Amino acid sequence: MSDNGAKPGSIFKRAFSVILSLAILIAIDQYAKAMAVSRLKDGGPFSLLPGILELRYVENTGAAFGILQGRSGIFFVIAIVVSAVLFYGIMKLPHKRRYLPLGISMIFIIAGALGNLIDRIRLGFVVDFIYFRLIDFPVFNIADIYITCSCFMLAFLLIFYYKEGEFQAL
């Protein structure tokens, strides 16, 4: 047994399941972005709920929700470092059901970071397409949803669910 309670062979199973989960989540994000490009780029916005929610094509050179425009280099470094640290953290989590929500949150954050990183490398910008017209919220994408919701979940878990001593193994 390793120090986090895992059998020696189970580390490979965990790595495989994490990588497979990431591949699926990233594929969903990239597919949605491809659909946005093919259906929205040359046309106008598409209203899902009139006056509330619409789909519109935006090329975002900034971070989530359009902040820090034009600073792609820093986002590349941040995405790689955060993804590597979180992947390492997932691999070090104790093999107990109690840590599953934490691991899932971390997987979604990595998927969001890598989904947007793929766009930055491939296109030089991130494709955003979801717009809440009602509150004039910045246009965003599926990867942004992964990151934002998972960060809130992660904060909730760390503040209210886990106790301080539960992370000594990390």
Secondary structure, DSSP 8 states (H G I E B T S, - for coil): --TTS--TTHHHHHHHHHHHHHHHHHHHHHHHHHHHHHHHTTS--EEEETTTEEEEEEEE-SSGGG-STT-HHHHHHHHHHHHHHHHHHHHHS-SSGGGHHHHHHHHHHHHHHHHHHHHHHHHSSEEEEEEEGGGT---B-HHHHHHHHHHHHHHHIIIIIS-GGGGTT-
